Amino acid sequence: MFTIDTHTHIIPKHIPDFTKKFGYGNFIQLDHHEPGRAWMMQGDKRFREIVENCWNPEVRIKEMAEHKADMQVICTIPVMFNYDAKPNDCLKISQFLNDDIANTVKAYPDKFIGLATVPMQDTALAVQELERCMNIGFKGVQIGSNVNNINLDDPRFYDFWAACEKTNAAILVHPWQMMGQEHMSKYWLPWLVGMPAEISRAICSMIFGGIFEKFPKLKVCFAHGGGSFLPTISRIEHGWDCRPDLVAIDNEFNPKKYLGKFWVDSHVCDHKMLQYVIDLVGADKVVQGSDYPFPLGEAVPGDLVRTSPLSETDKKTIMGDAAKGWLSL
């Protein structure tokens, strides 16, 4: 069974001091405080400790063999989006990150597939970097669930969606800048509550804003099983039905029309939820995604699907075939 892990994150081992270079902000740097371990630092604040599998492709390949993964889709860590930076500065950071991913893919083309990051705060620059990356072998792009609290249906992004269609870019929408996180700092709630809500925010914005109608060739995958969207789709549909004056103002169609029109990854942490997701969108729209190499991801990438009571046909589809469709492999 050929396996593609579609949702993994990577970062360069050494990052320039962008704060010093640009003269503002707290851009991420790595403090390699002991062999094989580093703190991601935002100024003087520790954001997250990472280990060697976050930057070393040879370590990743060894672990992929242990996890029975044939290939990984690699993209940056969302904190590196830097949508709040000045657009040209964000472009420079994006180019640095994308070039690192491109070099990894070039060195190990049978193991890694690249998704780019782009400065979404400036659509023209985002399109420029998307086109550059697609021309050097990337299969698509990873973007945030919002851009500086602007939802993805905003007309300012239309040219970006058009460019994604034109270049046949796969799009991974990942939660970030979680809504309400300033009010729920305890208990890791931004990650447990905010992340699923962010993905539902993104999907609802794109559906109700008519993005899938205006750009029907988009190939979008939403992380974490579509977050809280699929578990609450009937409530969302009920809102569309009972208050069209509030919900259906930009798109007349029932939100359930779009089930099966986009992909979600399999990282839902529960066999019954995985089956529920398949029942709604179809196995061919569910891709294996682990969120490797982070603790909230799958402990052993692919285990949820492999140990599920799904048919072997569905397992084969999710573990590899569905990703081939999304990535146009």
TIMARMAR-814537 format. One record per residue (C-alpha): residue number from 1; x, y, z. Coordinates in steps of 0.02 Angstrom, whole numbers, m for minus. Example, Ala and Ser with C-alpha at 12.3 -4.5 7.8 and 13.67 -1.06 7.14 Angstrom:
2
1, 615, m225, 390
2, 684, m53, 357
***
This chain:
329
1, 0, 0, 0
2, 84, 161, m60
3, 70, 293, 76
4, 81, 482, 63
5, 76, 582, 224
6, 1, 745, 162
7, 15, 850, 320
8, 189, 869, 392
9, 291, 1021, 442
10, 474, 1063, 417
11, 589, 1211, 454
12, 767, 1256, 405
13, 899, 1210, 534
14, 971, 1386, 531
15, 864, 1542, 513
16, 933, 1717, 487
17, 901, 1850, 619
18, 756, 1929, 525
19, 715, 2041, 674
20, 887, 2121, 660
21, 880, 2123, 470
22, 711, 2210, 460
23, 728, 2315, 617
24, 563, 2266, 698
25, 459, 2120, 761
26, 497, 1956, 848
27, 529, 1839, 702
28, 562, 1657, 741
29, 740, 1603, 771
30, 807, 1434, 827
31, 909, 1413, 985
32, 999, 1246, 965
33, 1023, 1224, 1151
34, 1083, 1043, 1141
35, 1122, 919, 1002
36, 964, 873, 906
37, 853, 994, 1003
38, 808, 1176, 978
39, 692, 1307, 1049
40, 589, 1407, 926
41, 611, 1582, 997
42, 499, 1734, 970
43, 612, 1869, 1038
44, 649, 1812, 1215
45, 494, 1701, 1222
46, 502, 1513, 1197
47, 368, 1464, 1071
48, 401, 1278, 1055
49, 541, 1152, 1075
50, 574, 1049, 920
51, 690, 904, 886
52, 798, 851, 740
53, 657, 772, 639
54, 589, 947, 612
55, 738, 1000, 505
56, 842, 847, 460
57, 774, 755, 306
58, 880, 600, 339
59, 805, 581, 513
60, 632, 605, 437
61, 664, 471, 306
62, 720, 349, 442
63, 560, 384, 540
64, 455, 372, 382
65, 520, 196, 359
66, 470, 154, 538
67, 297, 229, 506
68, 278, 142, 336
69, 260, 308, 245
70, 328, 311, 68
71, 319, 500, 44
72, 286, 657, 144
73, 210, 821, 89
74, 317, 951, 178
75, 269, 1130, 218
76, 322, 1262, 343
77, 260, 1279, 522
78, 113, 1401, 524
79, 199, 1520, 646
80, 316, 1554, 500
81, 176, 1625, 391
82, 220, 1801, 454
83, 64, 1879, 380
84, 81, 2022, 502
85, 251, 2074, 433
86, 277, 2206, 300
87, 233, 2121, 134
88, 405, 2130, 54
89, 486, 2067, 214
90, 364, 1922, 219
91, 406, 1885, 38
92, 591, 1873, 82
93, 554, 1753, 225
94, 438, 1650, 115
95, 572, 1637, m20
96, 699, 1580, 109
97, 582, 1447, 177
98, 526, 1391, 5
99, 703, 1377, m60
100, 746, 1265, 87
101, 597, 1152, 49
102, 643, 1152, m136
103, 820, 1095, m95
104, 752, 954, 14
105, 634, 896, m122
106, 774, 906, m252
107, 889, 802, m142
108, 756, 670, m105
109, 628, 679, m246
110, 559, 506, m210
111, 524, 550, m28
112, 461, 730, m19
113, 331, 840, m104
114, 335, 1027, m70
115, 198, 1151, m26
116, 250, 1333, m26
117, 211, 1476, 92
118, 168, 1647, 19
119, 139, 1825, 85
120, m51, 1820, 88
121, m60, 1998, 157
122, m15, 2058, m19
123, m107, 1963, m155
124, 7, 2018, m296
125, 162, 1959, m202
126, 73, 1798, m151
127, 35, 1762, m334
128, 214, 1803, m383
129, 288, 1682, m257
130, 158, 1547, m294
131, 201, 1554, m479
132, 388, 1548, m442
133, 368, 1396, m330
134, 255, 1303, m450
135, 384, 1333, m587
136, 522, 1252, m482
137, 426, 1094, m441
138, 309, 1130, m295
139, 139, 1046, m301
140, 45, 1182, m209
141, 36, 1301, m63
142, m8, 1303, 121
143, m107, 1453, 186
144, m184, 1504, 351
145, m368, 1492, 397
146, m373, 1681, 400
147, m255, 1821, 350
148, m237, 1947, 490
149, m418, 1908, 538
150, m479, 1935, 359
151, m581, 1786, 302
152, m537, 1688, 146
153, m692, 1744, 50
154, m631, 1924, 44
155, m622, 1991, m135
156, m441, 2041, m109
157, m396, 1856, m125
158, m486, 1826, m290
159, m328, 1846, m393
160, m241, 1721, m281
161, m378, 1591, m305
162, m371, 1623, m493
163, m183, 1594, m491
164, m206, 1431, m395
165, m327, 1373, m530
166, m211, 1428, m669
167, m58, 1340, m596
168, m159, 1187, m539
169, m93, 1214, m362
170, m154, 1105, m221
171, m202, 1211, m70
172, m185, 1157, 112
173, m282, 1269, 231
174, m207, 1259, 405
175, m275, 1339, 565
176, m176, 1481, 638
177, m200, 1642, 737
178, m343, 1556, 826
179, m494, 1662, 861
180, m517, 1707, 1044
181, m348, 1638, 1097
182, m317, 1791, 1207
183, m467, 1736, 1311
184, m419, 1553, 1332
185, m236, 1543, 1374
186, m257, 1400, 1499
187, m270, 1215, 1461
188, m198, 1229, 1285
189, m372, 1284, 1229
190, m314, 1379, 1073
191, m252, 1213, 1004
192, m396, 1106, 1070
193, m542, 1224, 1038
194, m478, 1364, 927
195, m397, 1257, 792
196, m554, 1156, 748
197, m656, 1317, 749
198, m531, 1404, 635
199, m550, 1271, 501
200, m739, 1282, 509
201, m721, 1471, 494
202, m617, 1448, 336
203, m734, 1322, 255
204, m891, 1420, 297
205, m813, 1581, 233
206, m765, 1500, 68
207, m934, 1416, 46
208, m1045, 1563, 95
209, m932, 1684, 2
210, m956, 1584, m157
211, m771, 1546, m181
212, m805, 1369, m243
213, m932, 1439, m367
214, m816, 1575, m432
215, m664, 1460, m438
216, m733, 1284, m467
217, m564, 1207, m511
218, m485, 1243, m341
219, m407, 1092, m258
220, m422, 1132, m73
221, m383, 1019, 74
222, m430, 1073, 250
223, m320, 1011, 393
224, m376, 911, 545
225, m522, 825, 460
226, m604, 991, 420
227, m602, 1041, 603
228, m774, 1070, 678
229, m857, 1098, 508
230, m910, 920, 471
231, m970, 879, 648
232, m1081, 1035, 641
233, m1131, 1035, 457
234, m1314, 1002, 494
235, m1320, 1153, 612
236, m1235, 1255, 477
237, m1362, 1195, 349
238, m1504, 1236, 469
239, m1438, 1413, 487
240, m1432, 1430, 298
241, m1611, 1367, 289
242, m1691, 1465, 431
243, m1599, 1631, 411
244, m1553, 1650, 228
245, m1559, 1838, 255
246, m1402, 1820, 361
247, m1317, 1666, 289
248, m1362, 1650, 104
249, m1327, 1829, 55
250, m1179, 1791, m61
251, m1213, 1611, m112
252, m1386, 1535, m134
253, m1332, 1354, m125
254, m1352, 1235, 22
255, m1182, 1212, 108
256, m1204, 1024, 96
257, m1186, 1043, m93
258, m999, 1062, m64
259, m972, 899, 29
260, m856, 799, m82
261, m797, 956, m173
262, m643, 977, m61
263, m523, 863, 31
264, m490, 845, 218
265, m350, 752, 304
266, m376, 599, 413
267, m311, 674, 576
268, m472, 658, 677
269, m404, 547, 818
270, m553, 427, 820
271, m612, 282, 713
272, m796, 328, 724
273, m759, 508, 676
274, m654, 448, 530
275, m800, 342, 468
276, m918, 490, 491
277, m804, 601, 387
278, m795, 469, 250
279, m985, 453, 251
280, m999, 640, 220
281, m863, 677, 93
282, m812, 506, 24
283, m651, 409, 51
284, m579, 485, m108
285, m584, 656, m23
286, m493, 600, 135
287, m303, 602, 132
288, m185, 530, 260
289, m119, 675, 364
290, m26, 660, 528
291, 33, 836, 577
292, 205, 757, 599
293, 316, 790, 694
294, 216, 879, 830
295, 141, 806, 990
296, m39, 847, 943
297, m14, 751, 781
298, m28, 563, 764
299, 93, 473, 878
300, 125, 348, 738
301, 75, 425, 571
302, m52, 318, 479
303, m101, 211, 627
304, m278, 280, 639
305, m319, 224, 463
306, m222, 61, 470
307, m305, 4, 633
308, m480, 60, 582
309, m618, m62, 529
310, m621, 16, 356
311, m616, m91, 200
312, m447, m120, 122
313, m506, m21, m29
314, m546, 131, 77
315, m381, 115, 170
316, m285, 111, 7
317, m381, 263, m55
318, m348, 366, 101
319, m167, 315, 124
320, m114, 363, m51
321, m235, 370, m195
322, m338, 519, m132
323, m179, 621, m111
324, m130, 585, m291
325, m293, 666, m345
326, m270, 818, m235
327, m87, 842, m284
328, m111, 796, m468
329, 23, 662, m459
***
